[in-house]
């Protein structure tokens, strides 16, 4: 089969280079006829397109396209529409994959297709979070790397025809978050099964926490809240309410754990600074998640109130 690896990207050139090198060094089997890497640049301003043009000969599997900045949902849809493959693999542009990545997805899918009797399934690979830019694939798997998401586009593979029947990604998700899980709800309703594929490993790089990242992290939480309500209005179920944390259980939980907001991004800063200086940025990030979750939950209730949603 021909595989299309679809990757939207926006201002991630340094790690995108590592992403592409890893994808060009795949070891595949006889079931894979060939593969292509379909990059969709979402209006980057960091020189991504110029670099891709100047280095296209270095990456023989690469094809790339451009769009005005409109978010990853539009980017993935464009990538799928431009793809030539029978199988679509979605990863993010800050993921550095193992050399057996594509082979593992294909082997798991073929086994599942044979067992199920059709292609109504997708494989979900392992995502290992790391802040090690130099050697991202040296990071071991951690408990925090476990994911309970149904369809997260950081590392999934699905038959192209099944994906197209779902209607692809909803372009109304223009801000950060939920466009992949919303598609996952539609796939679930179609009876498309999730197949775990732990051997398809991707190392998700993100920089170690620094205090100057906090405003951007707050912005992301507020955007997630807005997009969470887009998700819920399309699928007004208790399940989705829990996914986006739009319940009074979540509201009470994060209010309690932050002492009603007394533990916030400002009051935590001195402790976070100490932890970061002592090489404990991971622990600092876990502590910061407390007020960030509160910000997100408060925002989603505020947004819901403004539009009269219950």
Secondary structure, 3 states (H helix, E strand, C coil): CEEEEEEEECCCHHHHHHHHHHHHCCCCCCCCCEEEEEEEECCCCCCHHHHHHHCHHHCCCEEEEECCCCCHHHHHHHHHHHCCCCEEEEECCCEEECCCHHHHHHHHHHHHHHHHCCCCEEEEEEEEEECCCCCHHHCCCCHHHCCCCCCCCCEEEEEHHHHHHHCCCCCCCCCCCCHHHHHHHHHHHCCCEEEEEEEEEEEEECCCCCHHHHHHHHHHHHHHHHHHHHHHHHCCCHHHHHHHCCCHHHHHHHHHHCCCCCCCCCCCHHHHHHHHHCCCHHHHHHHHHHHHHHHHHHHHHHHHHHCCCC
